[in-house]
Amino acid sequence: MDLQKSQLDQIGRLLQSSANTSAEIAEISGEDKTTVTLLGLGFTLAITGFLRVLNS
């Protein structure tokens, strides 16, 4: 996988945004923060991987 620094920065920002959103969802819904964060990050990584495959 040959990712450029800007692409790595974008992925880092995407994962951080996903983690922040998951934490807010967990707070609002009252669910376990760890579970919601892991699910959110998992979906984010799956969608990111799918989009990378489409762009290849």
C-alpha positions in Angstrom: 0.0 0.0 0.0 1.7 3.2 -1.1 0.0 6.0 0.7 1.3 9.5 0.5 1.6 11.6 3.6 -1.4 13.7 2.7 -3.5 10.5 2.3 -2.3 9.3 5.7 -3.2 12.6 7.2 -6.7 12.4 5.6 -7.3 8.9 7.0 -6.1 10.0 10.4 -8.5 12.9 10.4 -11.3 10.6 9.2 -10.7 8.1 12.0 -10.4 10.9 14.6 -13.7 12.4 13.4 -15.3 9.0 13.5 -14.1 8.4 17.1 -15.5 11.8 18.2 -18.8 11.2 16.5 -19.1 7.8 18.1 -18.3 9.2 21.5 -21.1 11.8 21.1 -23.5 9.1 19.9 -22.6 7.0 22.9 -23.2 9.9 25.3 -26.6 10.7 23.7 -27.8 7.2 23.5 -26.5 6.0 26.8 -24.8 3.0 25.3 -21.3 1.7 26.1 -18.7 4.2 24.7 -16.2 1.5 23.8 -18.7 -0.6 21.9 -20.1 2.3 19.9 -16.6 3.6 19.1 -15.4 0.2 17.9 -18.5 -0.2 15.7 -18.1 3.3 14.3 -14.4 2.9 13.5 -15.1 -0.5 12.0 -17.7 0.9 9.6 -15.4 3.8 8.8 -12.6 1.5 7.9 -14.8 -0.8 5.9 -16.3 2.1 3.9 -12.8 3.6 3.4 -11.4 0.3 2.1 -14.4 -0.2 -0.2 -13.9 3.3 -1.7 -10.2 2.6 -2.2 -11.0 -0.5 -4.1 -13.4 1.4 -6.3 -10.8 4.0 -7.0 -8.1 1.5 -8.0 
